[in-house]
Amino acid sequence: MMSQLAPSDHSGSYSRPPSKFRANFKSLPTSRQNPLPRLHLYAALPCPWAHRALIVRALKGLEDFVPVSIASPGIDGSWEFIDAREGNDVVDNGGALAPSLDMANGCRSIREVYRLMAGGYDGRSTVPMLWDVERRVVFCNESYDIIELFNSGFNNVAGNPVLDLCPPSLKGKIEEWNAVIYPNVNNGVYRCGFAQSQEAYDLAVNGLFSTLDMVDDHLADSRYLCGDVLTLADICLFTTLIRFDLVYNVLFKCTKKKVVEYSNLHAYMRDIYQIPKVAATCNLNAMMDGYYKFLFPLNPGNIRPVMPSGSEHAILSKPHNRESLSSLAEQRVGYGHA
């Protein structure tokens, strides 16, 4: 079961399979005569990759243009649809998103949605996934493609078109940060948790914490990764940080330090959490349930530990005092702060 859940290479290192459906931005219509495709987002609350899409969708004000269905983890490792109002034990914390039924196709699982495509489909059925409602095909299931698309592809219908999370002047810096954060932090926690050899674990955990140490030092003088403004790089880092003490520190053996022990990283995480609409995408209980109750090979008893105090909503909502690091005269442009 572990080999199916977490494929590894010859050294025992976790090897993440590539996404199959990539977005072709050049094919998007640019005129009113050729309307944009009707898209539906499939996501899941425990998943950090899907969380990226939920955050950017919210910040850009695309909720009405791109509806969402929220799947829940199933006992066989699949993503299933349940109604949060009918016996679901995921507790909604402070108005956060909750699991739902499939609002686009009425399917029972994400796998069923993928199989609606002509000719069927037997590959990996992952989230996030953008579904083309009219063509009945998967439009994209690569998380970074999706957040790039949400950021700039639908400004003519977005509620917040002014916000640009990947401005041309910062694109190079964003790519540089992503090149460090993705392998060592985003994927790094999985490389720790799914390592099949001591050598693979040691390599992953050393890369993870050396990167977190470096980022913490950088954030001592910079409000966000690329300076004064929130970017896609920050969103990608945040969705791992918010799960770190809740899950990865314990379940994935990322035990050297907790995020709460990093003064800059923890304040930075609170800063992003407090941006309007972000907290509503963070169902902390669903995050914990999704990992502890359904990753059977790593947690055979399915016992969920108590939520760490530094990750509770009340703590995440405490003042972060990072405004002083910003050199911008107006720090609320585009998205604002609570």
GICOR-V251723 format. One record per run of one state. SS is the DSSP state (alpha for helix, beta for strand, coil for the rest). FROM is the first residue (numbers start at 0). LEN is the number of residues. If there is no record, write none. Layout:
BEGIN
SS:FROM:LEN  SS:FROM:LEN
END
This chain:
BEGIN
coil:0:1  alpha:1:4  coil:5:2  beta:7:1  coil:8:5  beta:13:1  coil:14:10  alpha:24:3  coil:27:3  beta:30:1  coil:31:2  beta:33:1  coil:34:4  beta:38:6  coil:44:3  alpha:47:12  coil:59:7  beta:66:7  coil:73:5  beta:78:2  coil:80:28  beta:108:1  alpha:109:5  coil:114:14  beta:128:4  coil:132:4  beta:136:4  coil:140:2  alpha:142:10  coil:152:15  alpha:167:19  coil:186:1  alpha:187:6  coil:193:4  alpha:197:21  coil:218:5  beta:223:1  coil:224:2  beta:226:1  coil:227:4  alpha:231:20  coil:251:7  alpha:258:3  coil:261:1  alpha:262:11  coil:273:5  alpha:278:3  coil:281:2  alpha:283:9  coil:292:16  alpha:308:3  coil:311:1  alpha:312:4  coil:316:6  alpha:322:3  coil:325:13
END
